[in-house]
Amino acid sequence: MEGSVSFRFLVGAIFLGIFVGCGWSIENAADSATAVYIVTLKKAHFNEELNLKNQYHSRNGGSQRVNRFDKPSNISHIDRMNGSYVSQMHDSLLRRMLRGEKYLKVYSYHYLINGFAVLVTPQQAFKLARRREVSNIVLDFSVKTATTHTPQFLGLPRGAWAQEGGYETAGVGIVIGFIDTGIDPTHPSFNDKSPEQTYPVPEHFSGICEVTLDFPSGSCNRKLVGARHFAASAITRGIFNATKDFASPFDGDGHGTHTASIAAGNHGVPVIVAGHDFGNASGMAPHSHIAVYKALYKSFGGFAADVVAAIDQAAQDGVDIINLSITPNRRTPGLATFFNPIDMALLSAVKAGIFVVQAAGNTGPSPKSVASFSPWIFSVGASTHDRVYSNSILLGNNITMAGVGLAPGTDNMYMLVSAIHALNDAAAKDMYVSECQDASKFNHTLVQGNLLICSYSIRFVLGLSTIKQASETAMNLSAAGVVFAMDPFVISYQLNPVPMRLPGIIIPSPDDSKILLQYYNSSLEKDETTRKIVKFGAVACILGGIKPNFSLSAPKVMYYSARGPDPEDNSVDNADILKPNLVAPGNSIWAAWSSRGAESIEFQGENFAMMSGTSMAAPHIAGLAALIKQKFPTFTPAAIGSALSTTASQHNKYGGPILAQRAYANPDSNQSPATPFDMGSGFVNATATLDPGLILDTSYNDYMAFLCGINGSAPVLLNYTGESCGVSTMNGADLNMPSITISKLNQSRKVQRMLTNIAGNETYIVGWGAPNGVSVKVTPKRFFVASGQQQILNVFLNATMNSTTPSFGRIGLVGNSGHVVNIPLSVIVKISYHSTNS
């Protein structure tokens, strides 16, 4: 699925020196095999105050280096210690632990976690795990990669942008860090030649720009303020190809360029693809800044050790927001899904005040498929938006069929000629010739001025044949256009619109394709003796797909968007955490494309590409979070998430309920109203997020108390964070989140939420709808809260029936100044009180 990123655990985790996982043990590992292990040390080192930057030099009169922008870099005492002392400490530890043995330290992690990545044998790893200084060892695992109109659909021009002073200032001073496949710095979406206003690099950002042959000096500017790449773990495996993968921040894939421009691309960049004008593109926060941390690569994906290093560096550089396109391919082995190196590094990032956005995953629509687990991470599902591209073909027998293709139409009817009937006499007939990949095999005279019918087989799905090559074949043969009939063996394959320079259409339905071919074959005239074709009688007209249509049914949750409930572990247990947090546009998104991007063959060589996936949805939220952070600079990450969640919409443009597609095959025929496990709090409302009225805040200490409440978690947390657990009975439902999820309601439960008023004095009325099988009471039903003050909301839930079917409700708060706050309720297992037990 385009835009999706997943990582696969090769082996299980190792906690407290005990190897735990998928049947793997030190004894059955190859003696001579080496691998990269991520090692966490017990004496954890954290930056308690990121705003200490510059204080050391101001106190001690130290000089600061000057970067390429002639701006003082924010080098603090802590940074210097991280960069030198801690790294030296790691070297010293390894020398003592593995005295006289061969090993290779890959990374020192010194900002968010205290540890390192090292290439060793399994025997050496076992030796490290037994050392008292070592708290945790995890075998490195592989990772893979999981708009012209969406600003208008989200109401940005007259809403959020207007509140920030227009798009010219939207996002100023905010740095978004992208951990992805890199960036193409030459793209106009990332230049800093804004005619409206120049903008300086934020003082709190201290990142650098790597300089290489394919990422030369001058690639960074005041828009693209930092760029690095991380591939040490991949290099140790001997799979890194510097020519193909680019040993630099340059994007050889396309995915990273795409996601960065969705969040923060410049405003008003023309989208020209296959020679057609599709309008102008803009990021959600077009005046925010971009910092790139390349840790994913086209040819092999990536590895967790590199990703953790990228997260660590992004936090050290001072980014405000991190956008991640990485989700686990399978649930984390061990005590709970939350305990893995990436999520724990992100917990420390949140502690440092960084808002973290992650794609929910592209493994929908089955329940419990969500692949972004932790409550401190804002997980985003994918929805449609109201712009759709569709074309159709009108046959000579007056039958019209819907199709797919970003292509112009024909001006009138043209004769249809099948590829298998237009071969050269000398051409060798092979089983793939109908895919139209080689113009030399066809009779130019037969095809010229006609519509060429090609077969869309499984080879197109696998990337062995391409629409682009078939279109070039048709153009070389002077065809009037090209029509792709779906092979009957390609079942339920969902097609994205594909650009074509000449009139063209792909008929995605095998049934419709069969009707087309029946009409074509029945219209052929053949010589009765030779059975050779003497006349092609079928005609058709392609109705173009360049101009978009607009749907009132948008948004709807896409079939591939991963669903809740949030799994707490590898067993049947669910977490009391709502996932995804919400949905945002993720389907058919136009955004910038790398000049050497190779992820999509159909968009190679283009400046823009249309992609789909939750990875396209996440940067929409990252950009909107930048606007919130700009307006409310003191907001915590949880406060930003609350503003996004409580203001989300539960209705489509028509005013009806948001629908969720329930099947991969024929998704529009298999849909029903979305639940919180499909869409979280709902569809993002960009304008309302900047005026939420009330927020629900959660601190790092709250997340720690939640993790400490997981049975057996104390030693694991000590290992990762260096912090001890006290007595904690807190679970997910007790976190002060903008949702209430109870995986098991045993008779009754009281839950509290603390609301903070960030607007003016206001009186709120409280209403609610109870989940099926649950009675709900909320107090107070009405309250006044002054500006800056807090109000506790008490929620009492009682099971009225026994059921294991999830049910849903909602608490709504309406203020007399117009603020509306929504808190979704989700209850899975319900156990009611039995009178026989009285």
Secondary structure, 3 states (H helix, E strand, C coil): CCCCCEEECCCCEEECCEECCCCCCHHHCCCCCCEEEEEEECCCCCCCCHHHCCHHHHHHCCCCCECCCCCECCCCHHHHHHHHHHHHHHHHHHHHHCCCCCCEEEEEECCCCCEEEEEECHHHHHHHHCCCCEEEEEECCEEECCCCCHHHHCCCCCCHHHHCCCCCCCCCCCEEEEEECCECCCCHHHCCCCCCCCCCCCCCCCCCECCECCECCCCCCCCEEEEEECCHHHHHCCCCCHHHHHCCCECCCCHHHHHHHHHHCCCCEEEEECCEEEEEECCCCCCCEEEEEECCECCCEEEHHHHHHHHHHHHHHCCCEEEECCEECCCCCCCCCCCCHHHHHHHHHHHCCCEEEEECCCCCCCCCCCCCCCCCCEEEEEECCCEECCEEEEECCCCEEEEECECCCCCCCEEEEEHHHCECCCCCCCCCHHHCCCHHHECHHHHCCCEEEEEECHHHHHCCCCHHHHHHHHHHCCCCEEEEEECCCCCCCCCCCCECCCCEEEECCHHHHHHHHHHHHHCEEECCCCCCEEEECCEEEEECCCCCEECCCCCEECCCCCCCCCECCCCCCECCCCCCCEEEECCCEEEECCCCCCCCHHHCCCCEEEECCHHHHHHHHHHHHHHHHHHCCCCCHHHHHHHHHHCCECECCCCCECEEECCCCCHHHCEEECCHHHHCCCECCCCHHHCCCEECCCCHHHHHHHHHCCCCCHHHHHHHHCCCCCCCCCCHHHCCCCCEEEEEEECEEEEEEEEEECCCCEEEEEEEECCCCEEEEEECCEEEECCCCEEEEEEEEEECCCECCCEEEEEEEEECCCCEEEEEEEEEEEECCCHHHC
